[in-house]
Amino acid sequence: MPLVKDPLSPQPPPDDRVQQHMARWRQEGSLAALFLPRPFCAETCADPATCDTARLLAGDEYVQRVTSRLVTSVIDEAGALDRLWDDLVSTLGARRPPTVPADALLRAFAGHGTDWLATRRGAQRAWSYSDTAELRDRLRAVLLDRLDNQGRDEAALIGALQQTAHRLHARQGEPYPACHLVCTQDPALCLYRSAVADLVNSGRYQPGWLEADSIDAVSEDKRRRRTWEVCQDAAYELIEFPSDELPEPARTALDTAARRVCLCFEQQMLADDRRKAPRSGRRIVARVIEEAGL
């Protein structure tokens, strides 16, 4: 078979010329965005190295936990963004390669970090692609406003994020026996189940919870003090806890949210405990709710 391309170019162009030509072709017109890892990279990522680093960090389990805690807290109390922002910045800074500028990495992570979180929650809750994209875009807008405008439009953007999150986390039915006693929002919401499920599945609190469960099971007064302590330790990983210096509305909102996360954790741990009958689990949940003061 004859080599049909030879007559077209008896002298093949050198590699560097091909490279320059293809780079120029990719940058012309509207084609450049097609070669980006994600559509938002054109807005968030300064260069391929920064983009790659942000994508790598978005897959880091500890970074994911810090990101999820910030977002879960902001959905309940808008001021959490100010208080937890340094947690995200320092977590990324500790993992930033020296060749990647800090500001550029934060901006790239505003795209890829929120993309990871929205995709994860969308998969857990079976959202449509459009709903997942809406949450992702709301989250990215909040972080970019923080970086670009010092939070100038923060109130409106967080309000829009909370509205979307509430719509997507509307509770349909009762996943666990005491959900209607724990999460009493009207309309009913299920804001914490997915984040709690990730923590439960990690197994980090399994040994401590089993030990506390065994100790409380033989306590004379039948209270669940040790179990409640483990629930609080676990919930602290997932959401901001209230502090005395916060204004009363913020302190009340975070206190209620933290207790709900604690009890969501207890219900999921019990649901995963195959040693107990459902009736026993319901009795234990009732006692832990008493410890929570709800």
N, C-alpha and C positions, 0 to 999 in steps of 0.2 A: 504494500500500500504506500503510495507516495506521501511525503511529508508536505501537506498542502500549505503550511504556514511559512515554510522556508522562502518561497518566492515573494511573500509579502514583506519579509524583513530579513534579508540575507545577513544583516549585522544586528543581532538582538541588542536592545538597549541595556545599559548596565543597571545593576540592582538599585543604586542610589537614585537613578533617574526614574525608575518604576516607582520607588518609594515616594519620591516627591510628587509625581503625577497622581498617585492614589490618595495621598494626603490632601492634595489640592481638590481633587474630585469629591472627597468625603466632606470637605468643609463648605462646598458651594451649595447654594440653594437651601432646600429644606431637608437634605439628605443626612446632615450631620447627626440629628437627633436619633436617627434609626440605628446608629452604631453605639449609642450610649447604653450602659447597663440598665438604667431605668429612665423613663421619660423626664422625671424631675431633675435629673443630673445636670441638665443645661442651666438650671436655676441655682443649684446648690453646690455643685462640685467644681472647684477651680481647675483641676487637672486630673489626669488618670491616677497619679500616685495618691492624691488625697482621697479620691473616690474609692480606690481599692482599700485604703486604710479604714475609711468609714464603714465600708461593707464588712471588713474583717471584724471590726469592733461591734458592729450590729449583731454579729453571731457569737459574741463572747457572753457566756452565761451570766457572769457577774454584772456586766454592763446592761444586759437585758433586765436584770432584777432592779437596778437603780432606775432605769428608764421607766419600767412599769410602776414602780413606787411613786415616782413623780407624777405620772399621768393619772394614776388611780386617785392620788390625793387631790390633784387639781380639779378633777371631775366633781369632787365633793366640796372643795373649798378653794376658790380661785387664788387666794393669797398664798397657797402652798407653792406656787411657781417661784415666788421671790425667795421663800425660805429653803427650798430644795434645789434651786438652780446651781448653787455651788457644789452640791453633791455630784451632779452630773458633770460639771466642768472638771472637778478634781479627779473623778473616775476616768474620764477620757484623757486628761492630762497625764495621769500615771501610766497610761498605755500608749501614748503618742510617740511615734518614732521621731527622732530629732530632726529629720529632714522634712517633716510635714509641719507647716505653720499651725499654731494653736487655733487662731481664728478661722482659718480655712477648714480645719478638721471639724470644728463645732458646726459650721454651716453645712458641711457635707453630711454630718451625722444627723442634722435636723431633717434631712431627706431620708437617709437609709435607716436611722434608728426608728423613726416613726413608721416607716414602711414595714419594718420587721414587726413592730407591735400591732399595727392594724391587721397585717396579714395573719399573725398568730391568733388574735382574738376572732377574726373573721372565720378562720378554720375551726376554732373551738365551738363557735356558736352558729356555724352554717349560714353566715351572711351571704348575700349576693355580692358579686364583684363590685357593683356600683356602690353598695353600702360600705363595703370595706374601703373603697377608694375615697368615699366622702369622709370617713373618719381619719384616714391617712392625711388627706389634704387639710382637714381642720387642725390636726396636730402639727403638721409642718408649718402652717401659717402662724400658729402661736409661737413656735420656737424661732422662726425667721424674724418675726416682729420683735422678739426679744433681742436678737442679734443685730438687726438692721436699724431699728427705730427706738431702742431702749424701752420697749414695751409701750409705745405710744398708743397703740390700738388694742392693748391687752384685754381690757374689760369686754369689748365687743367680741373679740376673737375667742376668748375663753367662754363667753356666754354662748356663742355659736357651737363651740366644741361640746359644752355640757348638754346643750339641746340635742345634738346628734347622738351623743353617748346615751342619753336617757331614752331616746327613741329606739336605739339598737339594743339596749339592755332591758327593754320592757319584759316583765316576768310573765311567762305563759305557763300557768300551772305551778305546782310546788315540787321542786327537785328533791327537797328534803323535808322531813316532818314539821320542822319548826320555822320554816321560811317566813310564814305569815306573821309569826311573833317577833322575828328578828328584823327583817327588812319591811318596815311598815309604811314606806313611802306611798303616796297616792298621786298618780297611779303607781301600781306595784312595779318595783324595779329589782333587777338581779345584777348588781354592779360588780360583785366581788368573786363570783363563782369561778371564773376562768383563771384569775390570778391565784386564787387559793388552790385550785386544782394543780397548777404548775408546781406550787410549793409542796403540796401533799405528795405528788408523784416523784419529787426529788428524793424523798425519804430522809431528808435531813433531820426532821423532828420525830421520826418514828421511834427511836430508842427512848428519848426523853418522855414522849407521850405515853408509851407503853408502861414505863416505870411509874409515872404519875397516876395512870389509870389503875395500876395494881395497888398502889399505896392508898389512893382514895377509896377503892372498893372495900377495904377493910377498916376504914376509919370509923370510930364509934359514932360520930354524929352524922355520918353519911354525906358530909359536904365534899365538894369537888375543888378544894383549894389548890392542890398541886396541879390538877388538870387545867384550871383557869390560868395559872401562872405560865404554863407551857403555851397555852393559846395566845396569851399576850406577847410572849417572846416571838412566836411565829407571826402574829399580825404586825408586829413592829417592822418586819422585813417588807411588808406589803403596802403599808400606808403610814402617813405621818400621824404621830400621836400628839395630843394637845399639850401645851405648856402654859405655865401660869402667866407669862408675859403677853399672851395673845389677847386680843379683844374678845369680849364675851361671846359674840355671835360666832366667831371663828373657832373658839375653844369648844363651844357647844356642838358645832357641826362636826368637828374632828373627833370629839369624844364619842358621839353617837356612831360615827362611821367606824371608828376603831373597835368599838364593842361589837358591831355587826360583823366585821372581818374576823374577830376572835371566834364568834359563834359559828360563822360559816366554816372556819377551819375545823372546829370541833365536830360539826355535823359531817363534814367530808371524811375526817379521820374515822369516825364511827362507822360510816357507810363502807369504808374500806377494811374494817375490822371483821373478819369472817368468824371470829370466835363468838360474837354476840348475836343474839336474836334481835330482830327489829324492835320488839317490845322493850328489851333491855336498853337498846340504844336510845329510845324515846325517853325512858326514865332518866338516863344519864344526862341527856340534853336538857331536860327540865331542871336538873340540879345545877348544871353549869350556867343556865340562864339566871338562876337565882344568884349565883356568884357574880354574874355580870351586872346585876342590879336592874335588869330590864323587866 
